[in-house]
Structure formats: C-alpha cells, structure tokens
Amino acid sequence: MCDVNQTEVTEFLILGFTGLYKYKFLLFIIFFFSYLIILAGNLLIIVLVSTNHNLNTPMFYFLKHLAVADILSTTTIMPMMLNIILYDMKEVPVRSCIFQLHMVIIFGYCPINLLSIMSYDRYLAICSPMRYNSIMQPHVCFKMVLGSWFWNFVISFEMIFVWQLEFCGNNVIDHFFCEFRILLELTSSDTSIFTLVDSVTDIIICVFPLTFIVISYLSIFYTLKTLSSTSSLSKAFSTCGSHLTTVCIYYGTLIIIYMPTSSDKSLSANKFLSLLYIVMSPMINPIIYSLRNQEIRRALHQMFRKC
C-alpha cells in the first residue's frame, strides 16, 4: 500500500527523447521509414523462404522464424515510440506498460533461441555432413522452433511478479518504452525476490545459449582447420558468416546495454544504445543474409523477373 502522503500511480509518463523535441519531425521520419524497412525486409525473407522451393532447407526455415521474431519484437515498441516522438511524451496506463514489457520479453528473447538452433544447424552441416539430412528432418526443425517459442512463453512467467508490483509517487519513465530496470526503480514494493529470479532467468536465457553458440563455433573452426580444399573453406565461411555476424551484433548490443553501470550519463546513453537491438539489428539482418547468401540473391532475382 502507498503511504498517506503518496498517491498510487495509475499511469506512467514516458518522456521519449528528451532534449530533442525540436527535431521530433526529423526523428519521426527517420524511425518511421526504419520501421517500414524492417517490415519490408523481414517480410521479404518470409515470402521468399515460404514460396521458393530452393530455399526449403533447415537454415532458411530457421531464418524465416528469425524474421518473424524481428517483426514482432520491433512492433511491440516502435509504434508507441513513434507516437511518443510525435506528441513529445505519452501517458500510458500501468497495466498497458507492463503488458508491453511482457511482450518485449516474449518476442525480444526469441532470437536468442533461434540463433542457438541455427548455430547447431551450421555445426551439423560442417562437422557432421553425413548425418545432417538424417538429423535435421522437417518434423525435427518444426519441434525445435516450436520449443523455442514455447520456452519464451515459459520464461515470461517471471512477469507474474511485475504484475504484483505497486507504484507510488513518481511515474516518469525517461525512455521511449516501458524499460524493465526503470520500472524496478519506480516501484515501492520489495523487489529482492524478483531481482534474484530475474538474475537466474537471465543466465538461463542468455548465458547458456551464448555458451552453446561459442562451443558450436569452436567445433566448426576446429573442423575448418582440417579442410584443405579452398572451395570447401569458402563454402563453409559463406554459410557461417551471415549467422556469426548476426550473433555478434545481437549479443554485442545486449552486453553494452545491460553492462552494470552507476553513471547517469551512461544510463542516458543506454536509451540510444537500445535502438541498436530494437531498430538496427532487425533492419540489418535481412540485408546481411541477402548480400552474403547466394541462394537468397538467386531467389530475389527470380522473383524480380516474375514481377
């Protein structure tokens, strides 16, 4: 319960990009077209993989679901962000804010699982090519993706604790969406148990998959050392390069953003760094796979010829 001299918060005031209000129309145009590029690029990947039989392979099947996850994770944040930029700030009901955070956790962490699955796919393709087709059957790939999405819904049950939090007095969120750490700072409830649960959850959903990816690529690099054929090396690097670039971008931004810091300046900078995984990563992923993958480029050429 709130103290006598405090009022219960029913709405949060999300400030957005404070100090840049005079550039709000420029910011709106930039982020609006960025959102359109994200939708167009990832939808193009989904359509190409779904309609082109040459892309009917496990790697592109996982890539299609990565594109779906990028669209969903971006859509949970960017429409509200555009609204906040246009109207300088926005009042959001507490439950709507927590619901947005819930969706961010479900869709935002899904790429972690999919990138882990894709690293296993690359490991089998390079280290055990004779067993690849027997292991990566369509029904196995489907179960992997289904398990990835289901696991995110299971992990998101930690949000039950957030729904129980009380907010009194201060209701200002100096960000462009309902950021998790800011909500914990604003609550008047005891968050010690929830902080412990969240720390354990972060290890499960971030550290373990990253460790799995690192082990997979160490095995891949060890196998590549034994290859003497230049064409085999080139093909192996071409199949792994796009995925490894995406992993570096995704995990690199997460490490930078959530690195412990006590500086107010760093916390303010994190608002802009958040744009790296909310906007830049989903926008760059289709470009990376389109430019570096011959099958995708070939499918694009076929589609343009038909059009």
Buried (B, 14 or more C-beta within 10 A) or exposed (E): EEEEEEEEBEBBBBBBBEEEEEEBEEBBEEBBEBBEBBBEBBBBBBBBBEEBEEBEBBBBBBBBBBBBBBBBBBBBBBEBBBBBBBEEBBEBEBEBBBBBBBBBBBBBBBBBBBBBBBBBBBBBBBBEEEEBEEEBEEEEBEEBBEEBBEBBEEBBEBBEBBEEBEBBEBBEBBBBBBBBEBBBEBBBBEBEEBEEBBEEBBEEBBEEBBEBBEEBBEBBEEBBEEEEEEEEEEBBBEBBBBBBBBBEBBBEBBEBBBEEEEEEEEBBBBBEBBBBBBBBBBBBBBEBBBEBBEBBEBBBEBBEEEE
